């Protein structure tokens, strides 16, 4: 695993994003082929593998206990669990150890689950739609906390269809379509080969790969040149790939 690698996995509903994460975490078995992660077969559910992989699912439930009780019961399963990190993230999210999990809102429970996942220090973190249920300020908090909490030995795979929620925190883009990987490139590869621009019109423009109308004219993707350095527009890239 490379240092501080955040991989964003995107796709329409039903494209296979969540299924991929469930396969990696060993929740389900592949119908064909094999999966190997760091020498482990996830479906074998070996304790050493499970202690080093943590998944935040889109749908979840908690027992009727407090954050403190839940943490005391489950943190020993993760050898590198950092209680101080958990307490700091809980404070950022305005949560208290005495809070009863089943009395929190869905968004608050999601924030606790994200905090627990990050505090586990598992080398493999799988986040399925982590920003669903979070309000706008909480999404901003999530991005800041994610970037500051990941260590140099962790790999984070985020599955979402909310592309704008995580476009600033990923290093690699995977786009899935109909259960297959349709696109797989690093952010550096993307910005070195294509540019993202807004043009007043498309007249006399012959090198446009993809365009969409916008209030300012057209958002476009074109081949990059040595003089072009534009920030990635992940939503536009997603539409380009899935409409080809």
Protein Blocks (a to p, Z undefined) as FASTA:
>chain_A
ZZhiacdddddehilpmmmmmmmnopaccfedcddeehiafklopaklmmmcccddfbdc
dddddfklmmmmmmmmpmkbcfklmmmmmmmnopafklcfklpcfklmmmmmmmmmmmno
pabdcdehklgoiafklmmmmmmmmmmmpcfkbccddddfblmlmmmmcfbdcddeehia
fbdcdfklmmmmpccdddfbfghiakbfbdcddfklpacdddddfkbccdddfklmmmmm
mmZZ
